Each structure stands twice: as C-alpha cells, then as structure tokens.
C-alpha cells in the first residue's frame, strides 16, 4: 500500500462500504447508520456554502434524501464520504442560488473541536480571537468554490483523493485549486504591522 493511498484515510471506510452496499440492496437501517455517521459533517459542509444554519440543515436533509434515491448508482468500492459530500455541496449551491442570498461563511462551525491544550494566556487568546476574525472576514470575500476547497482541506480534514471525489475533479486539479484559493485568501488578509505598502 502506498503512502498516497493511506493519506487521510478515514476510520471506518470499510464499514462505510459495507453499509453502502447493504443500502443498495434495500437495507434502510444501513442507510440510517450512514446518515447518523455523516449528519454533522453534511450540515457543516452545507453551512460553508449557505452561511445560514437553517439553509444548511435543509440542504443536508435534502441531500440525504437525494443520496438515498441515488444509492443504486453509487459505485461499488468507492468511498462513501466524498460521494455524499458532493451531493451535499451541490444541494447547498442550488439552494443558495435559488434563494438569491449573499451568504457569508462563519468558520465557527469548524472551531467546535475540543482542545486538550492548556488554556492560553489572555494576550494569546485575544490575538487568536483577532486573527480568527480576520480569517473569517477574508474567507467571506472569497468565491464559493475557494471557500469550499479550503474548508474541505483544513476544517473537514479530507484527503486530496476525497477532495477530488467530492469536487468532481482530478487530484492534481485539487492541488492547484487549493493553492490558488490559499493565495487569494492571503491577498484578502490584512498586512501585518510594518508590512504595508511602502513600509
């Protein structure tokens, strides 16, 4: 097994494949297990696109319904998570387009991870909060596809292979899209003190 094939391999991928195959054969309970496993990730993915909690919940729910009816077309042996996330992203994009709302990405959904680190000093906490705010503001100015590729990689920990499946593109394209998105994000970030033009 190559290092590349092991990169970011989610725990339970074999179990996902088994559940997906059972669901293809009509086992509703198997599909319900997949829904429970990926419900939070689906909502977080939809939220990256819609920027609205209610819309994200609705998009995720609708995506699970669509995925259920499309499970017969799910390719045997393919990873389930990126297949599902592609459906979720498409549903969220469609929902956002139809509502004509200009949504903003709130990265707080990605901040919910518990940390075992010691509590930071008040100064470090204030700096981290300020930086987080700057990142959120900068991310909000990016295009939807840039926000999505950054979120898939850094907030949802998808491997490049999973990202390629979820985005419907080649693995090499994922690298270039992520690189361009990060460059655009960097341009949107405020300059550090002393680095302003002419400074």
N, C-alpha and C positions, 0 to 999 in steps of 0.2 A: 504494500500500500504506500503510495507516495505521500509526501508531506502535504502536497497540494490537496489531495483528496481528503486528508484529515482536517484541513483548515476549517476551524469554526463549526465542526460537525455537531449538530445539536444532539443532546442526550435524548434517547427515545426515538431516534429516526426509524429504527427497525419496527418499533411498536407503532409509530405513525403509519408506516407502510402496511402493516398487518391490519390496523383499524380501517385504513382507506380501502383495502381490498374487501374487507368484510362489509363495509358500507356500500361498495359497488355491487355486492351480492344482495343488497336489500336489508342489511342489519342496521336498523335505526339506532340501536343502543351504541354501536361502534361509532356512528357519526356523532352522536351526542357526546361521547368521550372526547372526540376531536374538537368539538365546539368548546367544551369546558377547558380543554388544554390551551386553546388559542384565542379565547374570547378577549382577554385583556390586551394581548398583542394586536388583535384586529382593531379594537377600539383606538388604541394608541396610534396605529398606522393611519386610520381614517382621520384622527384628530390632527395629524401632521398636515393633512391636506385641507380639511374643512375649517380648522381653527375654532370650531364650535362643538361643545360637548354633546348637545342633543343631536346635531347632524352626524357626529362621529358614531354615536350609539346606533342611530338609524341606519347609517351606511354599513356598519359592521353586521347588524342584524340582517339586512337585505343581502349582503354578500354571502353570509352563511346559507341563506335560503337558495341563492343562485348557485353556490358551490354544491349544495345538496343535489339540485337538479342536474348539475353538470358532472357529478362524480363518475358517471359512466364513461365520460371522456377523459378522466384522469389517467395518465399514462402509468402503467404498472412499473414499479421500481423507481419512479420519480419521487423526489422529496415533496412532502405534502405542504410544509410551511410556506415555501416561496410561491407555490401554486395558489394557495389560499390568499396570500398577501397581494398577489397580482389582482385577484378578483376584488379584494377589499379596496385596493388603491383605485381601480377602475370605477367602482361604485361610488367612492368618495369624490372622485373627479367629476363624474356625471352629476352627482348631487350638487356639488358646488357650482358647476356650470349652470345647471337648471335654476338654481336659486339666485344667480347673478350677484352673490355676495362677495365682497372682497374680504377674504378671511386672513387672519393673522395667526402665525404659528406661535404657540406658547409651549416652550420647552419644559414647563413644569412637570408634564407627564413623564418626562424622562428623568426628572430629578427625584422621583419617588423611591429610588433604590436606597435601601438602608445601608449605612456605612458603619463598619466596626471601628473606624479610626477614632482616636481621641478627639474631644471637642476642640475646634480651632480657637485661637485667641480671638478676642473681639476685633482686633485690627485685621486679622486674616479673614474672618467671617465677613467683615464689611467689604474688603477688597473682592472676595469671591462673589458676594452678592452684586457688587457693582459690575464685575466682569460678566456675570450671568445675564444681567440686564442688558449690557452692551451686545452680547451674543444674540439674545432674543431679538433685540431691535434690528441687528444686522440680518439675522435669518428672515425676519419679516419682510425685508426688502428684496429677498431673492425670489426667483421664479419658483413655481410649484415643483418642477422636476429637480431643481437644485436642492430644495429643502428635503425632498423625499430621498434622494440618493445619500445625502449627509445623514439624515435620520436613520435610514436602514443600516448604515455602516457603524455610526458612533453611538446611537441611542438604543437600537434594537439588536446590535451585535450580529448582524447577518454576515456570513462569509461572502466572498466575491462570487462564488458559484450560486449561492442562494439569491444574492442581489441580481445576478444575471437572469435567473429564472423569474424572480418577482418583477423585474423591469422589462422582461421580454427582449433582452439584447445579449450580445456576445460578452464573454467575460472580459476580454480586452477593452470593450466599449465601456464597461463598468469602471475600469481604472481611469480611463480618460474623462468620463463624465464626472467622476468623483474629484479628480484633480482640478478640472475646470470649475466645479462648484465650490471647492475649497478656496481657489484663487479669487472667485467672485466674493465669497464670504469675507476673505481677508481684506479686499478692497472696501467693503462696507463697514469694516471695523474702524473705530476712531484711532487716529495715530497716537502712539504713546507720547508722553510729555517730552519735549526736546526733539521730536522727530517730525514736527510739522514742516511743511514746505518752506524751504529757506532757512530752517532751523538747524 
